[in-house]
Structure formats: structure tokens, C-alpha cells
Amino acid sequence: MVTSSVINFDDFGLNAGQEARIANGYSGFNWSQAGVYSPDGSLPGYTATSGGTLAFIAEAGNLDVAGYEDAAAGSPFVMSREKPFDLLSADLSAAFRNGLSVTVTAYADEAGTISLGTTTFDLSQGAQSVAFDQTLFTGARRIEFNSNDGNASTLDYFGIDNLTVRDTVTVVNFDDIALLSGGESAVADGYAGFNWSGVGAYNPDGAIAGYDATTGSNIGFIAEAGGIEIAGYESHEAGTAAVITRDSAFTFVGGDFSAAFRNDLALTVRAFSDVEGNTLVGTAQLVINQGATSFSFADGVNVEGSFANISRLEFASNDGNASTIDYFGFDQLMFVI
């Protein structure tokens, strides 16, 4: 599984009553209108739930404050990064008054032009824990917290603690490849952001009972696993591993695997840090049966080394016996990219 990360802002080394701007790069994000503060009781609404420090929206009194020149006074608190993430939860506290409305918006791009979803919370003084709808706050590259009520005379400050995020998981299920029942095609380079060799997509029609599509109509499968060259897969040597590569590093989380023709099919999964496959960094030995079984490569079970930050993934089932047919299928392949 992909684990979540909790940002609690407690590593700034502030004394009680001190504040500081959050610099870009902290916890892997860029920050705007974002400060940290160590409550000393003078602002009773602020509540640090994790330790002695919380984050807060800067310049929420609509006045410019030295150190926060990155955005206009009254602008939203913003966190952003290039790598997609999911916003899971946070502890929010109104600094000066109950009933403070905070609108949170997720964007698919760092510039904030493609909205994914918006939600609004009414805050009170003292912390309240909020959870974010994962149909709206998944795959974000930018999150804005906005409390500006349009009244220049109000103080719209609020605090944030225990901000919980995780890397977005990309699921590849091959269901967007148009196939008739029983049809197949080679998976083209560029599909889902990866390059593919010896990989086909197939729409099971029941003729091969072992193949199991767990999400929709299609699966991926290893091509030419009978050791015979087949038209459409000329770039792949028959009987060799199915290969998935990407120029930028990725993490393989897991997937659903099904043996086409027999139970107890031995499957070797290898991870390499380079596209060419020179530096092996992770290996897993699986035994798969007809019908789908889910395997995780993030929990260390059946895994030697690591499947994180790799550039090449190989699935090999050739047992060296020319009389066997070593086909297998896969679905719900999960990656962090």
C-alpha cells in the first residue's frame, strides 16, 4: 500500500509566540501565504494538535506583512508540487472568531487553472479535524485554502495542523483500449505514460478460462509466451519477459495477476533503476493461478530489494520448457509516478 504522510510543522524550532514563513521545498511542496506559529495563548483560537507549532494563513487581515511578499495580502494559503498527491485530512482552527468559512479547492495543475473540486468548512476557535472527499481531492498538484470573506475589516486567520497527504496512485487497467469480446492488440508505447514491450491487451470472452478482468472488460497480458513469434509483436523476442519502462522514475505498487492455462505458474518480477535494465534493484517471486490474485509490491512481502524509484519493470514466466504455454494476464496495475 502507499502510505500517507503527516505534515505537522513541528520541526521549525520556534519558541512560544514566534512565527516564520514556510519556505518552498518544505516537506516537498511549494508554499504561498503560508507561515508557522508556536501558540503562546495570546491567540486562544489557534490550537496545535501535534506538538507546539501549527501552520497558518498569512496576511489574512488584508494588510501586507514583512516576509510574505510572495502573494498579495488576502490571498489563499497555497501548497503545490509537480508530483500529484491526494489531500486526506487536516486539523483546522479559527484564530479570532467562530463561524469562519474556509473554502478548500484542489487543482490538477500547479498554476491553478484546472479545478478538481471544492469544499467549504465552517471553523470555530479550537481545532476540528476534517476529512476531504477523495472523489474531489485526489490527483492534485495545487491546493488552496481561502478564508477571505471580502470584508477588509475582518481578520480571517486560521491554523492548520496534521496536514495528511499521500502520493497519488495511477491505476492502469487497459479498459480504455477499444476491443471486441475475444479481441486483442499490442499495447503501444506512450499508453498511460509508459513504454511497453511484449505486452498486449485482451478482452476475455471465456475461451481462456484462466484470464480474469478485475476492473472492466480488458486485461493486459504477456505476449508470445508460447515461444512463437506472433504478428504485431515484432519488437519483442518470443518467450522473453514483458517489459514496462518510463524515462522518469516510478514506483510499482501492485496489481492483479491471473494464469491463463494452468495453476502454479511461476512469475518473476524484476525492477531496474535504469531503462536499459542494467541495474537490478528489486525482485519478487510469485506463484499465480487461474483467476485473479492481488499482489502488493510495497509491503515487502515476497519482495527482495525495492520497487520504488525505478525505470524498468519486467514480468517473466518462461520456465524453459518449450512444451508449456506460460501466458498470464494482469489488471489494476498500480504505480506512483
ZAFILO-864075 format. One record per residue (C-alpha): residue number from 1; z, x, y. Coordinates in nm, 3 decimals. Layout:
N
i:NUM	pz:Z	px:X	py:Y
...
This chain:
337
i:1	pz:0.000	px:0.000	py:0.000
i:2	pz:-0.046	px:0.101	py:0.365
i:3	pz:0.296	px:0.139	py:0.520
i:4	pz:0.391	px:0.026	py:0.868
i:5	pz:0.524	px:0.249	py:1.144
i:6	pz:0.807	px:0.154	py:1.379
i:7	pz:0.791	px:0.292	py:1.734
i:8	pz:1.146	px:0.281	py:1.872
i:9	pz:1.115	px:0.516	py:2.173
i:10	pz:1.444	px:0.689	py:2.088
i:11	pz:1.305	px:1.044	py:2.090
i:12	pz:1.281	px:1.091	py:2.469
i:13	pz:1.627	px:1.242	py:2.516
i:14	pz:1.724	px:1.024	py:2.813
i:15	pz:2.074	px:0.988	py:2.950
i:16	pz:2.209	px:0.641	py:3.022
i:17	pz:2.030	px:0.486	py:3.320
i:18	pz:1.738	px:0.729	py:3.310
i:19	pz:1.372	px:0.639	py:3.273
i:20	pz:1.045	px:0.824	py:3.212
i:21	pz:0.677	px:0.743	py:3.190
i:22	pz:0.528	px:0.729	py:2.840
i:23	pz:0.257	px:0.993	py:2.820
i:24	pz:-0.075	px:0.946	py:2.644
i:25	pz:-0.056	px:1.069	py:2.286
i:26	pz:0.295	px:0.944	py:2.219
i:27	pz:0.303	px:0.803	py:1.864
i:28	pz:-0.076	px:0.843	py:1.853
i:29	pz:-0.151	px:0.594	py:2.133
i:30	pz:-0.260	px:0.594	py:2.494
i:31	pz:-0.025	px:0.409	py:2.731
i:32	pz:-0.063	px:0.244	py:3.070
i:33	pz:0.210	px:0.085	py:3.287
i:34	pz:0.450	px:0.195	py:3.017
i:35	pz:0.789	px:0.353	py:3.070
i:36	pz:1.101	px:0.421	py:2.864
i:37	pz:1.453	px:0.344	py:2.981
i:38	pz:1.803	px:0.408	py:2.849
i:39	pz:2.004	px:0.095	py:2.939
i:40	pz:2.340	px:0.161	py:3.104
i:41	pz:2.444	px:-0.202	py:3.154
i:42	pz:2.325	px:-0.233	py:3.514
i:43	pz:2.032	px:-0.448	py:3.392
i:44	pz:2.203	px:-0.667	py:3.132
i:45	pz:1.881	px:-0.828	py:3.013
i:46	pz:1.743	px:-0.508	py:2.866
i:47	pz:1.852	px:-0.463	py:2.505
i:48	pz:1.772	px:-0.155	py:2.298
i:49	pz:1.781	px:-0.274	py:1.937
i:50	pz:1.705	px:0.050	py:1.757
i:51	pz:1.911	px:0.309	py:1.943
i:52	pz:1.970	px:0.399	py:2.305
i:53	pz:1.619	px:0.362	py:2.450
i:54	pz:1.351	px:0.096	py:2.491
i:55	pz:1.006	px:0.078	py:2.644
i:56	pz:0.945	px:-0.139	py:2.949
i:57	pz:0.660	px:-0.262	py:3.162
i:58	pz:0.635	px:-0.052	py:3.479
i:59	pz:0.576	px:-0.175	py:3.836
i:60	pz:0.639	px:-0.537	py:3.733
i:61	pz:0.788	px:-0.605	py:4.076
i:62	pz:0.435	px:-0.568	py:4.218
i:63	pz:0.530	px:-0.251	py:4.407
i:64	pz:0.393	px:0.096	py:4.345
i:65	pz:0.643	px:0.330	py:4.182
i:66	pz:0.602	px:0.707	py:4.172
i:67	pz:0.494	px:0.830	py:3.829
i:68	pz:0.294	px:0.520	py:3.734
i:69	pz:-0.027	px:0.583	py:3.927
i:70	pz:-0.240	px:0.516	py:3.616
i:71	pz:-0.278	px:0.144	py:3.699
i:72	pz:-0.224	px:-0.099	py:3.983
i:73	pz:0.121	px:-0.249	py:4.030
i:74	pz:0.147	px:-0.579	py:3.843
i:75	pz:-0.096	px:-0.470	py:3.570
i:76	pz:-0.021	px:-0.527	py:3.200
i:77	pz:0.162	px:-0.286	py:2.972
i:78	pz:-0.118	px:-0.140	py:2.756
i:79	pz:-0.126	px:0.056	py:2.431
i:80	pz:-0.459	px:0.166	py:2.286
i:81	pz:-0.624	px:0.408	py:2.046
i:82	pz:-0.963	px:0.470	py:1.885
i:83	pz:-0.845	px:0.403	py:1.528
i:84	pz:-0.799	px:0.029	py:1.454
i:85	pz:-0.445	px:-0.092	py:1.397
i:86	pz:-0.251	px:-0.410	py:1.325
i:87	pz:0.032	px:-0.523	py:1.552
i:88	pz:0.303	px:-0.670	py:1.330
i:89	pz:0.621	px:-0.730	py:1.529
i:90	pz:0.841	px:-0.623	py:1.819
i:91	pz:1.176	px:-0.687	py:1.985
i:92	pz:1.125	px:-0.818	py:2.340
i:93	pz:1.383	px:-0.872	py:2.615
i:94	pz:1.352	px:-1.012	py:2.968
i:95	pz:1.520	px:-0.786	py:3.224
i:96	pz:1.615	px:-1.024	py:3.505
i:97	pz:1.574	px:-1.388	py:3.407
i:98	pz:1.543	px:-1.628	py:3.118
i:99	pz:1.216	px:-1.811	py:3.061
i:100	pz:0.993	px:-1.511	py:3.134
i:101	pz:0.647	px:-1.570	py:2.986
i:102	pz:0.477	px:-1.268	py:2.827
i:103	pz:0.118	px:-1.304	py:2.710
i:104	pz:0.003	px:-1.057	py:2.446
i:105	pz:-0.369	px:-1.004	py:2.387
i:106	pz:-0.541	px:-0.794	py:2.120
i:107	pz:-0.885	px:-0.640	py:2.175
i:108	pz:-1.131	px:-0.493	py:1.928
i:109	pz:-1.232	px:-0.220	py:2.174
i:110	pz:-1.032	px:0.031	py:2.378
i:111	pz:-1.186	px:-0.094	py:2.703
i:112	pz:-1.051	px:-0.445	py:2.651
i:113	pz:-1.376	px:-0.641	py:2.660
i:114	pz:-1.376	px:-0.797	py:2.310
i:115	pz:-1.075	px:-1.025	py:2.264
i:116	pz:-0.941	px:-1.083	py:1.914
i:117	pz:-0.661	px:-1.320	py:2.001
i:118	pz:-0.381	px:-1.411	py:2.241
i:119	pz:-0.027	px:-1.541	py:2.207
i:120	pz:0.250	px:-1.616	py:2.459
i:121	pz:0.626	px:-1.578	py:2.422
i:122	pz:0.899	px:-1.717	py:2.648
i:123	pz:1.166	px:-1.449	py:2.669
i:124	pz:1.532	px:-1.458	py:2.751
i:125	pz:1.767	px:-1.184	py:2.858
i:126	pz:1.875	px:-1.004	py:2.542
i:127	pz:1.640	px:-0.910	py:2.263
i:128	pz:1.442	px:-1.150	py:2.048
i:129	pz:1.229	px:-1.045	py:1.753
i:130	pz:0.873	px:-1.175	py:1.748
i:131	pz:0.603	px:-1.156	py:1.481
i:132	pz:0.232	px:-1.151	py:1.553
i:133	pz:-0.024	px:-1.371	py:1.377
i:134	pz:-0.226	px:-1.139	py:1.154
i:135	pz:-0.535	px:-1.354	py:1.191
i:136	pz:-0.533	px:-1.253	py:1.560
i:137	pz:-0.367	px:-0.911	py:1.578
i:138	pz:-0.548	px:-0.721	py:1.301
i:139	pz:-0.808	px:-0.453	py:1.369
i:140	pz:-0.710	px:-0.400	py:1.733
i:141	pz:-0.785	px:-0.094	py:1.941
i:142	pz:-0.605	px:-0.221	py:2.250
i:143	pz:-0.300	px:-0.444	py:2.307
i:144	pz:-0.198	px:-0.580	py:2.647
i:145	pz:0.144	px:-0.726	py:2.730
i:146	pz:0.119	px:-0.923	py:3.057
i:147	pz:0.412	px:-1.088	py:3.236
i:148	pz:0.267	px:-1.120	py:3.587
i:149	pz:0.321	px:-1.481	py:3.698
i:150	pz:0.115	px:-1.441	py:4.016
i:151	pz:0.423	px:-1.466	py:4.239
i:152	pz:0.472	px:-1.143	py:4.428
i:153	pz:0.838	px:-1.224	py:4.495
i:154	pz:0.945	px:-1.234	py:4.128
i:155	pz:1.049	px:-0.944	py:3.906
i:156	pz:0.855	px:-0.972	py:3.582
i:157	pz:1.007	px:-0.679	py:3.393
i:158	pz:1.062	px:-0.689	py:3.018
i:159	pz:1.157	px:-0.440	py:2.748
i:160	pz:1.001	px:-0.358	py:2.410
i:161	pz:1.170	px:-0.201	py:2.110
i:162	pz:1.096	px:-0.162	py:1.738
i:163	pz:0.724	px:-0.198	py:1.802
i:164	pz:0.581	px:-0.218	py:1.450
i:165	pz:0.219	px:-0.130	py:1.372
i:166	pz:0.010	px:-0.019	py:1.076
i:167	pz:-0.335	px:0.124	py:1.022
i:168	pz:-0.596	px:-0.146	py:0.967
i:169	pz:-0.727	px:-0.166	py:0.611
i:170	pz:-1.103	px:-0.209	py:0.574
i:171	pz:-1.194	px:-0.411	py:0.264
i:172	pz:-1.538	px:-0.362	py:0.108
i:173	pz:-1.627	px:-0.649	py:-0.125
i:174	pz:-2.011	px:-0.643	py:-0.131
i:175	pz:-2.026	px:-1.020	py:-0.074
i:176	pz:-2.246	px:-0.985	py:0.233
i:177	pz:-2.531	px:-0.840	py:0.026
i:178	pz:-2.768	px:-1.130	py:-0.048
i:179	pz:-2.816	px:-1.159	py:-0.425
i:180	pz:-2.913	px:-1.439	py:-0.658
i:181	pz:-2.698	px:-1.500	py:-0.965
i:182	pz:-2.766	px:-1.213	py:-1.202
i:183	pz:-2.936	px:-1.010	py:-0.929
i:184	pz:-2.862	px:-0.651	py:-0.831
i:185	pz:-2.966	px:-0.395	py:-0.574
i:186	pz:-2.878	px:-0.039	py:-0.481
i:187	pz:-2.618	px:-0.015	py:-0.206
i:188	pz:-2.785	px:0.153	py:0.092
i:189	pz:-2.642	px:0.439	py:0.294
i:190	pz:-2.463	px:0.306	py:0.601
i:191	pz:-2.328	px:-0.003	py:0.428
i:192	pz:-1.971	px:-0.065	py:0.551
i:193	pz:-1.986	px:0.271	py:0.731
i:194	pz:-2.021	px:0.483	py:0.415
i:195	pz:-2.295	px:0.663	py:0.224
i:196	pz:-2.344	px:0.562	py:-0.138
i:197	pz:-2.497	px:0.734	py:-0.442
i:198	pz:-2.521	px:0.577	py:-0.785
i:199	pz:-2.370	px:0.252	py:-0.659
i:200	pz:-2.526	px:-0.090	py:-0.697
i:201	pz:-2.425	px:-0.442	py:-0.601
i:202	pz:-2.441	px:-0.714	py:-0.867
i:203	pz:-2.389	px:-1.088	py:-0.873
i:204	pz:-2.233	px:-1.162	py:-1.215
i:205	pz:-2.384	px:-1.458	py:-1.396
i:206	pz:-2.173	px:-1.440	py:-1.712
i:207	pz:-2.425	px:-1.240	py:-1.913
i:208	pz:-2.198	px:-0.933	py:-1.891
i:209	pz:-1.858	px:-1.083	py:-1.959
i:210	pz:-1.651	px:-0.785	py:-1.851
i:211	pz:-1.763	px:-0.778	py:-1.487
i:212	pz:-1.520	px:-0.966	py:-1.265
i:213	pz:-1.579	px:-1.050	py:-0.897
i:214	pz:-1.235	px:-1.098	py:-0.748
i:215	pz:-1.326	px:-1.199	py:-0.392
i:216	pz:-1.652	px:-1.391	py:-0.399
i:217	pz:-1.987	px:-1.368	py:-0.571
i:218	pz:-2.060	px:-0.994	py:-0.582
i:219	pz:-1.918	px:-0.667	py:-0.710
i:220	pz:-2.012	px:-0.304	py:-0.676
i:221	pz:-2.088	px:-0.113	py:-0.997
i:222	pz:-2.174	px:0.235	py:-1.120
i:223	pz:-2.549	px:0.265	py:-1.170
i:224	pz:-2.734	px:0.432	py:-1.459
i:225	pz:-2.413	px:0.460	py:-1.665
i:226	pz:-2.614	px:0.427	py:-1.984
i:227	pz:-2.764	px:0.771	py:-1.916
i:228	pz:-3.111	px:0.630	py:-1.847
i:229	pz:-3.296	px:0.654	py:-1.517
i:230	pz:-3.347	px:0.316	py:-1.352
i:231	pz:-3.586	px:0.230	py:-1.068
i:232	pz:-3.412	px:0.203	py:-0.735
i:233	pz:-3.158	px:0.477	py:-0.806
i:234	pz:-3.386	px:0.780	py:-0.790
i:235	pz:-3.148	px:0.978	py:-0.568
i:236	pz:-2.881	px:0.961	py:-0.837
i:237	pz:-2.881	px:1.151	py:-1.164
i:238	pz:-2.831	px:0.912	py:-1.458
i:239	pz:-2.491	px:0.948	py:-1.622
i:240	pz:-2.323	px:1.110	py:-1.324
i:241	pz:-2.045	px:0.977	py:-1.101
i:242	pz:-2.077	px:0.705	py:-0.843
i:243	pz:-2.016	px:0.869	py:-0.506
i:244	pz:-1.890	px:0.735	py:-0.171
i:245	pz:-1.890	px:0.965	py:0.132
i:246	pz:-1.827	px:0.946	py:0.504
i:247	pz:-1.862	px:1.211	py:0.774
i:248	pz:-1.533	px:1.107	py:0.932
i:249	pz:-1.220	px:1.129	py:0.718
i:250	pz:-1.089	px:0.817	py:0.544
i:251	pz:-0.808	px:0.718	py:0.311
i:252	pz:-0.872	px:0.535	py:-0.015
i:253	pz:-0.603	px:0.276	py:-0.072
i:254	pz:-0.714	px:0.099	py:-0.389
i:255	pz:-0.935	px:-0.164	py:-0.546
i:256	pz:-1.009	px:-0.394	py:-0.839
i:257	pz:-1.189	px:-0.239	py:-1.138
i:258	pz:-1.346	px:-0.403	py:-1.444
i:259	pz:-1.512	px:-0.251	py:-1.752
i:260	pz:-1.845	px:-0.412	py:-1.830
i:261	pz:-1.878	px:-0.379	py:-2.207
i:262	pz:-1.554	px:-0.260	py:-2.368
i:263	pz:-1.184	px:-0.229	py:-2.317
i:264	pz:-1.003	px:0.103	py:-2.274
i:265	pz:-1.278	px:0.260	py:-2.066
i:266	pz:-1.155	px:0.588	py:-1.921
i:267	pz:-1.226	px:0.621	py:-1.549
i:268	pz:-1.167	px:0.939	py:-1.348
i:269	pz:-1.138	px:0.905	py:-0.972
i:270	pz:-1.164	px:1.220	py:-0.762
i:271	pz:-1.109	px:1.275	py:-0.390
i:272	pz:-1.251	px:1.565	py:-0.190
i:273	pz:-1.176	px:1.682	py:0.161
i:274	pz:-1.545	px:1.764	py:0.223
i:275	pz:-1.862	px:1.556	py:0.193
i:276	pz:-2.025	px:1.808	py:-0.042
i:277	pz:-1.744	px:1.785	py:-0.298
i:278	pz:-1.629	px:2.146	py:-0.298
i:279	pz:-1.259	px:2.098	py:-0.228
i:280	pz:-1.079	px:1.866	py:-0.470
i:281	pz:-0.760	px:1.719	py:-0.320
i:282	pz:-0.679	px:1.419	py:-0.541
i:283	pz:-0.734	px:1.291	py:-0.896
i:284	pz:-0.647	px:0.970	py:-1.078
i:285	pz:-0.697	px:0.890	py:-1.446
i:286	pz:-0.733	px:0.517	py:-1.512
i:287	pz:-0.793	px:0.307	py:-1.819
i:288	pz:-0.974	px:-0.017	py:-1.739
i:289	pz:-1.056	px:-0.324	py:-1.945
i:290	pz:-1.296	px:-0.612	py:-1.927
i:291	pz:-1.180	px:-0.837	py:-1.647
i:292	pz:-1.043	px:-0.701	py:-1.321
i:293	pz:-0.732	px:-0.488	py:-1.282
i:294	pz:-0.599	px:-0.382	py:-0.942
i:295	pz:-0.506	px:-0.018	py:-0.885
i:296	pz:-0.335	px:0.141	py:-0.585
i:297	pz:-0.402	px:0.500	py:-0.483
i:298	pz:-0.143	px:0.503	py:-0.205
i:299	pz:0.179	px:0.471	py:-0.406
i:300	pz:0.147	px:0.791	py:-0.608
i:301	pz:0.128	px:0.616	py:-0.946
i:302	pz:-0.145	px:0.767	py:-1.169
i:303	pz:-0.233	px:1.000	py:-0.881
i:304	pz:-0.226	px:1.377	py:-0.860
i:305	pz:-0.269	px:1.514	py:-0.509
i:306	pz:-0.371	px:1.277	py:-0.232
i:307	pz:-0.638	px:1.022	py:-0.144
i:308	pz:-0.561	px:1.044	py:0.227
i:309	pz:-0.790	px:1.202	py:0.488
i:310	pz:-1.077	px:1.261	py:0.250
i:311	pz:-1.456	px:1.269	py:0.298
i:312	pz:-1.583	px:1.211	py:-0.056
i:313	pz:-1.478	px:0.980	py:-0.340
i:314	pz:-1.617	px:0.992	py:-0.694
i:315	pz:-1.585	px:0.741	py:-0.979
i:316	pz:-1.681	px:0.892	py:-1.318
i:317	pz:-1.681	px:0.716	py:-1.656
i:318	pz:-1.923	px:0.924	py:-1.867
i:319	pz:-1.741	px:1.003	py:-2.193
i:320	pz:-2.009	px:1.247	py:-2.311
i:321	pz:-2.126	px:1.015	py:-2.588
i:322	pz:-2.488	px:0.915	py:-2.535
i:323	pz:-2.446	px:0.610	py:-2.760
i:324	pz:-2.185	px:0.443	py:-2.534
i:325	pz:-2.253	px:0.241	py:-2.222
i:326	pz:-2.000	px:0.338	py:-1.959
i:327	pz:-2.061	px:0.078	py:-1.691
i:328	pz:-1.779	px:-0.056	py:-1.476
i:329	pz:-1.753	px:-0.270	py:-1.165
i:330	pz:-1.533	px:-0.261	py:-0.857
i:331	pz:-1.436	px:-0.508	py:-0.589
i:332	pz:-1.196	px:-0.524	py:-0.295
i:333	pz:-1.222	px:-0.151	py:-0.226
i:334	pz:-0.964	px:-0.080	py:0.044
i:335	pz:-0.995	px:0.200	py:0.297
i:336	pz:-0.828	px:0.317	py:0.615
i:337	pz:-1.098	px:0.464	py:0.838
